[in-house]
Amino acid sequence: MEETIRLWCGQGFPPGVNVDDYFGLEIRQPYRGSLEIDFGPIPSFVERTLESSEKYVTRVNRFGYTERRSKELPMRSYGYTAFPIKHRGGLGSDGMQVRPSRYPETSQVLG
């Protein structure tokens, strides 16, 4: 970002001016160049370990997927073995109804 602003200043952008203010941007991002968007289910599933051995761990992640991971290389997933949606009706194994909306019902937010 600094390199871009230096380039802009060489092209006439006023030095020392806040880019957001100059261009009238309203979004202030805590991390430069990134905006965290959660595409997961609302509410998220409770993460839990189902089985653990010397080399692997089988767990349910926040998306409700059952996955097997290496303990030696935790970022390596060996695939998903089960999913929360078991049929086209949209009910998960825990009875959670999948809604088309990304946001919970008002009663869930306030209650």
FIKOLZA-1660 file (N, C-alpha, C; in steps of 0.1 Angstrom, whole numbers, plus 5000, padded with zeros to 4 digits):
% residues 111
   i   px   py   pz ch aa at
   1 5008 4988 5000  A  M  N
   1 5000 5000 5000  A  M CA
   1 5009 5013 5000  A  M  C
   2 5019 5012 5008  A  E  N
   2 5028 5024 5009  A  E CA
   2 5034 5027 4995  A  E  C
   3 5038 5016 4988  A  E  N
   3 5044 5018 4975  A  E CA
   3 5034 5024 4965  A  E  C
   4 5022 5020 4966  A  T  N
   4 5011 5026 4958  A  T CA
   4 5009 5041 4960  A  T  C
   5 5009 5044 4973  A  I  N
   5 5007 5058 4977  A  I CA
   5 5019 5067 4972  A  I  C
   6 5031 5061 4974  A  R  N
   6 5042 5069 4969  A  R CA
   6 5041 5071 4954  A  R  C
   7 5037 5061 4946  A  L  N
   7 5035 5062 4932  A  L CA
   7 5024 5073 4929  A  L  C
   8 5013 5073 4937  A  W  N
   8 5002 5083 4935  A  W CA
   8 5008 5097 4937  A  W  C
   9 5016 5098 4948  A  C  N
   9 5021 5112 4951  A  C CA
   9 5030 5117 4940  A  C  C
  10 5037 5108 4933  A  G  N
  10 5045 5112 4922  A  G CA
  10 5036 5116 4910  A  G  C
  11 5023 5112 4911  A  Q  N
  11 5014 5115 4900  A  Q CA
  11 5005 5126 4904  A  Q  C
  12 5007 5132 4916  A  G  N
  12 4999 5144 4920  A  G CA
  12 4990 5142 4932  A  G  C
  13 4990 5131 4938  A  F  N
  13 4982 5129 4950  A  F CA
  13 4989 5136 4961  A  F  C
  14 4981 5144 4969  A  P  N
  14 4987 5152 4980  A  P CA
  14 4993 5143 4991  A  P  C
  15 5006 5145 4994  A  P  N
  15 5013 5137 5004  A  P CA
  15 5007 5140 5018  A  P  C
  16 5006 5130 5026  A  G  N
  16 5002 5131 5040  A  G CA
  16 4987 5131 5042  A  G  C
  17 4979 5129 5031  A  V  N
  17 4964 5129 5031  A  V CA
  17 4960 5115 5033  A  V  C
  18 4950 5113 5041  A  N  N
  18 4944 5099 5043  A  N CA
  18 4936 5095 5030  A  N  C
  19 4940 5084 5025  A  V  N
  19 4934 5079 5012  A  V CA
  19 4919 5077 5014  A  V  C
  20 4914 5071 5025  A  D  N
  20 4900 5069 5027  A  D CA
  20 4892 5083 5027  A  D  C
  21 4898 5093 5034  A  D  N
  21 4891 5106 5034  A  D CA
  21 4891 5113 5021  A  D  C
  22 4903 5112 5014  A  Y  N
  22 4904 5118 5001  A  Y CA
  22 4894 5113 4991  A  Y  C
  23 4892 5100 4990  A  F  N
  23 4883 5094 4981  A  F CA
  23 4869 5092 4986  A  F  C
  24 4867 5096 4999  A  G  N
  24 4853 5095 5005  A  G CA
  24 4849 5081 5008  A  G  C
  25 4859 5072 5011  A  L  N
  25 4856 5058 5014  A  L CA
  25 4851 5057 5029  A  L  C
  26 4841 5049 5031  A  E  N
  26 4835 5048 5044  A  E CA
  26 4840 5035 5052  A  E  C
  27 4845 5026 5044  A  I  N
  27 4849 5013 5051  A  I CA
  27 4864 5015 5056  A  I  C
  28 4865 5013 5069  A  R  N
  28 4878 5013 5075  A  R CA
  28 4882 4999 5079  A  R  C
  29 4892 4993 5073  A  Q  N
  29 4895 4979 5075  A  Q CA
  29 4907 4978 5086  A  Q  C
  30 4905 4969 5095  A  P  N
  30 4915 4968 5105  A  P CA
  30 4928 4962 5100  A  P  C
  31 4927 4954 5089  A  Y  N
  31 4939 4948 5083  A  Y CA
  31 4940 4953 5069  A  Y  C
  32 4951 4959 5066  A  R  N
  32 4952 4965 5052  A  R CA
  32 4950 4954 5041  A  R  C
  33 4941 4957 5032  A  G  N
  33 4939 4949 5021  A  G CA
  33 4931 4936 5023  A  G  C
  34 4925 4935 5035  A  S  N
  34 4917 4923 5037  A  S CA
  34 4904 4927 5044  A  S  C
  35 4894 4919 5041  A  L  N
  35 4881 4921 5048  A  L CA
  35 4876 4907 5052  A  L  C
  36 4875 4904 5065  A  E  N
  36 4871 4891 5069  A  E CA
  36 4856 4889 5067  A  E  C
  37 4852 4879 5060  A  I  N
  37 4838 4876 5058  A  I CA
  37 4836 4862 5062  A  I  C
  38 4827 4859 5071  A  D  N
  38 4824 4846 5075  A  D CA
  38 4813 4840 5067  A  D  C
  39 4816 4830 5059  A  F  N
  39 4806 4823 5050  A  F CA
  39 4801 4810 5057  A  F  C
  40 4804 4808 5069  A  G  N
  40 4800 4796 5076  A  G CA
  40 4785 4797 5081  A  G  C
  41 4780 4786 5086  A  P  N
  41 4767 4786 5090  A  P CA
  41 4765 4794 5103  A  P  C
  42 4753 4800 5104  A  I  N
  42 4749 4807 5116  A  I CA
  42 4737 4800 5123  A  I  C
  43 4739 4795 5135  A  P  N
  43 4751 4795 5143  A  P CA
  43 4760 4784 5138  A  P  C
  44 4773 4786 5142  A  S  N
  44 4783 4776 5138  A  S CA
  44 4781 4763 5146  A  S  C
  45 4786 4752 5140  A  F  N
  45 4785 4739 5148  A  F CA
  45 4796 4740 5159  A  F  C
  46 4794 4732 5169  A  V  N
  46 4803 4732 5180  A  V CA
  46 4815 4722 5176  A  V  C
  47 4827 4727 5176  A  E  N
  47 4838 4719 5172  A  E CA
  47 4841 4709 5183  A  E  C
  48 4843 4696 5179  A  R  N
  48 4846 4686 5189  A  R CA
  48 4854 4675 5183  A  R  C
  49 4862 4668 5191  A  T  N
  49 4871 4657 5187  A  T CA
  49 4863 4644 5189  A  T  C
  50 4862 4636 5178  A  L  N
  50 4855 4623 5179  A  L CA
  50 4864 4612 5182  A  L  C
  51 4877 4613 5176  A  E  N
  51 4886 4602 5178  A  E CA
  51 4900 4607 5176  A  E  C
  52 4910 4602 5184  A  S  N
  52 4923 4607 5183  A  S CA
  52 4933 4595 5184  A  S  C
  53 4943 4594 5175  A  S  N
  53 4953 4584 5176  A  S CA
  53 4966 4591 5176  A  S  C
  54 4977 4583 5175  A  E  N
  54 4990 4588 5175  A  E CA
  54 4993 4598 5163  A  E  C
  55 4987 4594 5152  A  K  N
  55 4990 4602 5140  A  K CA
  55 4979 4611 5135  A  K  C
  56 4966 4607 5138  A  Y  N
  56 4955 4614 5132  A  Y CA
  56 4945 4619 5143  A  Y  C
  57 4937 4629 5139  A  V  N
  57 4925 4633 5148  A  V CA
  57 4913 4634 5138  A  V  C
  58 4902 4628 5143  A  T  N
  58 4889 4629 5136  A  T CA
  58 4881 4638 5144  A  T  C
  59 4876 4649 5137  A  R  N
  59 4868 4659 5145  A  R CA
  59 4857 4665 5136  A  R  C
  60 4848 4671 5143  A  V  N
  60 4837 4678 5136  A  V CA
  60 4841 4693 5136  A  V  C
  61 4842 4699 5125  A  N  N
  61 4846 4713 5124  A  N CA
  61 4834 4723 5125  A  N  C
  62 4836 4736 5125  A  R  N
  62 4826 4746 5127  A  R CA
  62 4815 4746 5116  A  R  C
  63 4818 4739 5104  A  F  N
  63 4808 4738 5094  A  F CA
  63 4800 4725 5095  A  F  C
  64 4803 4717 5105  A  G  N
  64 4796 4705 5107  A  G CA
  64 4801 4693 5100  A  G  C
  65 4812 4695 5093  A  Y  N
  65 4818 4684 5085  A  Y CA
  65 4827 4675 5095  A  Y  C
  66 4826 4662 5093  A  T  N
  66 4835 4654 5100  A  T CA
  66 4848 4652 5092  A  T  C
  67 4859 4655 5097  A  E  N
  67 4872 4654 5089  A  E CA
  67 4883 4647 5097  A  E  C
  68 4892 4642 5089  A  R  N
  68 4904 4635 5095  A  R CA
  68 4916 4644 5091  A  R  C
  69 4924 4647 5102  A  R  N
  69 4936 4655 5100  A  R CA
  69 4948 4649 5106  A  R  C
  70 4959 4652 5100  A  S  N
  70 4972 4648 5105  A  S CA
  70 4976 4656 5118  A  S  C
  71 4981 4649 5128  A  K  N
  71 4986 4656 5140  A  K CA
  71 4999 4662 5137  A  K  C
  72 5007 4656 5128  A  E  N
  72 5020 4661 5125  A  E CA
  72 5020 4673 5116  A  E  C
  73 5010 4673 5107  A  L  N
  73 5008 4685 5098  A  L CA
  73 4993 4689 5099  A  L  C
  74 4989 4697 5109  A  P  N
  74 4975 4700 5112  A  P CA
  74 4968 4706 5101  A  P  C
  75 4975 4713 5091  A  M  N
  75 4968 4719 5080  A  M CA
  75 4964 4709 5069  A  M  C
  76 4969 4697 5070  A  R  N
  76 4967 4687 5060  A  R CA
  76 4954 4679 5064  A  R  C
  77 4944 4680 5056  A  S  N
  77 4932 4673 5058  A  S CA
  77 4931 4661 5048  A  S  C
  78 4927 4649 5054  A  Y  N
  78 4926 4637 5046  A  Y CA
  78 4912 4635 5040  A  Y  C
  79 4904 4645 5041  A  G  N
  79 4891 4645 5035  A  G CA
  79 4880 4645 5046  A  G  C
  80 4868 4647 5041  A  Y  N
  80 4856 4647 5049  A  Y CA
  80 4849 4633 5049  A  Y  C
  81 4845 4629 5060  A  T  N
  81 4838 4615 5061  A  T CA
  81 4823 4616 5063  A  T  C
  82 4818 4628 5068  A  A  N
  82 4804 4629 5070  A  A CA
  82 4801 4644 5069  A  A  C
  83 4788 4647 5066  A  F  N
  83 4783 4661 5064  A  F CA
  83 4770 4662 5072  A  F  C
  84 4767 4675 5077  A  P  N
  84 4755 4677 5085  A  P CA
  84 4742 4675 5077  A  P  C
  85 4742 4678 5064  A  I  N
  85 4730 4677 5056  A  I CA
  85 4730 4662 5051  A  I  C
  86 4720 4655 5055  A  K  N
  86 4719 4641 5051  A  K CA
  86 4710 4638 5040  A  K  C
  87 4701 4648 5037  A  H  N
  87 4691 4646 5025  A  H CA
  87 4687 4659 5020  A  H  C
  88 4680 4659 5009  A  R  N
  88 4677 4672 5002  A  R CA
  88 4667 4681 5010  A  R  C
  89 4661 4675 5020  A  G  N
  89 4651 4683 5028  A  G CA
  89 4658 4694 5036  A  G  C
  90 4671 4693 5038  A  G  N
  90 4678 4704 5045  A  G CA
  90 4680 4703 5060  A  G  C
  91 4676 4692 5066  A  L  N
  91 4678 4690 5080  A  L CA
  91 4691 4684 5082  A  L  C
  92 4699 4690 5092  A  G  N
  92 4712 4684 5095  A  G CA
  92 4709 4673 5105  A  G  C
  93 4720 4666 5108  A  S  N
  93 4719 4654 5117  A  S CA
  93 4715 4658 5132  A  S  C
  94 4717 4671 5135  A  D  N
  94 4713 4676 5148  A  D CA
  94 4700 4683 5148  A  D  C
  95 4693 4682 5137  A  G  N
  95 4679 4687 5136  A  G CA
  95 4679 4702 5132  A  G  C
  96 4691 4708 5130  A  M  N
  96 4691 4722 5126  A  M CA
  96 4685 4725 5112  A  M  C
  97 4676 4734 5111  A  Q  N
  97 4670 4737 5099  A  Q CA
  97 4679 4746 5091  A  Q  C
  98 4682 4743 5079  A  V  N
  98 4690 4752 5070  A  V CA
  98 4680 4762 5063  A  V  C
  99 4682 4775 5065  A  R  N
  99 4674 4785 5060  A  R CA
  99 4681 4792 5048  A  R  C
 100 4674 4797 5039  A  P  N
 100 4681 4805 5028  A  P CA
 100 4687 4817 5032  A  P  C
 101 4683 4823 5044  A  S  N
 101 4689 4835 5049  A  S CA
 101 4702 4833 5056  A  S  C
 102 4712 4842 5055  A  R  N
 102 4724 4841 5062  A  R CA
 102 4723 4845 5076  A  R  C
 103 4712 4851 5080  A  Y  N
 103 4711 4857 5094  A  Y CA
 103 4701 4849 5102  A  Y  C
 104 4704 4848 5115  A  P  N
 104 4694 4840 5123  A  P CA
 104 4681 4847 5125  A  P  C
 105 4671 4840 5130  A  E  N
 105 4658 4846 5133  A  E CA
 105 4660 4856 5144  A  E  C
 106 4652 4866 5144  A  T  N
 106 4653 4877 5154  A  T CA
 106 4653 4871 5169  A  T  C
 107 4645 4861 5171  A  S  N
 107 4645 4855 5185  A  S CA
 107 4658 4849 5189  A  S  C
 108 4666 4844 5179  A  Q  N
 108 4679 4839 5182  A  Q CA
 108 4689 4850 5185  A  Q  C
 109 4687 4861 5179  A  V  N
 109 4697 4872 5182  A  V CA
 109 4694 4879 5195  A  V  C
 110 4681 4881 5198  A  L  N
 110 4678 4887 5211  A  L CA
 110 4676 4878 5223  A  L  C
 111 4673 4865 5220  A  G  N
 111 4670 4856 5231  A  G CA
 111 4682 4850 5237  A  G  C
% end
